Amino acid sequence: MIPARFVVEYPQRCLDLIEALEPTARKREIVGSFSLLVAAAVFVIPYERMGSQRHPLHKPARDVDLFRALKSLRKKPFITAPFWNGAPPNAWRFSRVMSNANDTAGWMDEAGHHPMTAYATNSVQDRSADDVLRVIRNAPAHGNIVYLNESGFEERGTKLQFLGFLSRYEETEEQKVKAETYRLVATTEDEFLRFVKLWAKWVSRFQGDTLLSEAA
């Protein structure tokens, strides 16, 4: 059936699929890959549709509530954002990679520490929800996702512990010429899947009055 409001009902349908397929992903020990698969749909599609009034499928009379909700995340801390529904995030990191992004073992933050170590700066507590969500949105769009083990390295044959999301930090052409650095968001595979499911439930709450909007 075609939904009355795609951007709201689509995440609900994805949640049904997650519930059906998650046990299989856990049995096969591919929760990380599964969470990225569902995030590409459950997170990215609503995020893009909500994020801009210039989106070709944006319906002003109907989507104003979603647009305002996403815009409000620019001012809300990530750790207390409404999509957590009172269950705050756990094991999230926000840092910088100032060195070669391909060499995960040699990653260095602004202080010269590996960003996945305990003594490295983790600024997630000070970041807005929008700061973190933008990295999560940009990383899959550009293929900038890495599987990291417990040491924070992308080492073949070791156990996956963290999903790393990388987004270019430089915003001007002049900055890009000088250096290529990245924002890094990282969390465990289980925690990321929990975020995806909570995000879907949050978006699904914006039911709106579709009959009135269609008649407007």
C-alpha positions, 0 to 999 in steps of 0.5 A, a space after each residue: 500500500 502507498 503510504 499517506 506520508 512516506 517520510 513518516 510511514 517509511 521508517 515504521 516499515 523499516 522498523 518492522 523489517 529490522 525486527 524480522 531480520 535482526 535475529 539473523 544478523 546477530 546469529 551470523 555476527 554481522 550486526 555492524 553491516 546490518 546496522 549500516 544497511 538499515 541506516 542508509 534507509 531509515 536515517 538518510 532518507 528521512 534526514 534528507 527529506 526533512 532537512 531542506 525546504 528545497 528538496 524536490 519532494 518536500 511538501 510545504 503544507 505537510 512537512 513543516 513539522 519535520 523541517 522544524 524538528 530537524 532544524 531544532 537539533 542544531 541547538 540541542 546537545 547530541 547527548 540529550 536530543 529528543 530522539 534518544 527518548 530519555 535513554 542517553 547515548 553510550 560509547 560515542 566518540 567525536 574527534 578529529 583525524 589530522 593524519 592520513 585517513 587511510 592509516 587507521 593505526 597512525 591516526 592522530 587528533 589535534 593533540 597528537 593522540 590516536 582519537 580512539 584512545 582513552 586519553 584522546 579528546 572526545 568532544 561528543 558531550 559538547 556537540 550539537 545533535 546536528 554536528 554528529 548527524 551531519 557526519 553520519 549522513 556524509 560518511 556513507 554518501 562518500 563511502 567514508 566508513 571504517 570497521 575498527 577493532 577494540 584498539 581503534 584500528 582497521 586490522 584484517 581478521 580482528 573482531 569488529 568493535 566500532 563503526 567509524 564515520 568520517 566527514 571532511 572537515 575543511 569547508 573552503 577550497 583554500 583549506 582543502 589545499 592546505 590539509 585533508 582532515 576529517 571529523 570522526 564519529 565512532 560508536 559500537 555496532 550495537 549502539 549504532 543500531 540502537 540509534 537507528 531504531 530510536 531515530 526511526 521511532 522519533 520520525 514516526 511520531 510526526 504523523 501530522 494531519 494528512 487529510 487537512 494538508 492534502 485539502 489545503 
